[in-house]
C-alpha cells in the first residue's frame, strides 16, 4: 500500500517521531512522509507512533492508498525531502 503520514508532535517528542517515521517511509517535508509499506510495517509504524504520542498534545494523520498508480503529486518551491525518492 502507499501511505502519506502527517504528524504534529510537541517539540519534546518530535525528534522521536521523526526517527520512527524514517524507519518506514521517505521524508518529504517537515513532519510529512510517504512511501510504499507492507501491511505489517504499517501496523508497526502506527503502534510505535501511538506509543510516544500524547493524545491531548499531538496528532497523527495517515492517508492510505491501495496503489500510487492513480495519484498525482505536484511540487512548488523549495524541496525539503530526500532526493533518493522521486515520484
Secondary structure, DSSP 8 states (H G I E B T S, - for coil): -EEEEEEE--TTTHHHHHHHHHHHSEEEETTEEEEE--HHHHHHHHHHHHHH--TTT-EEEEEEES-STT------S---S-TT---
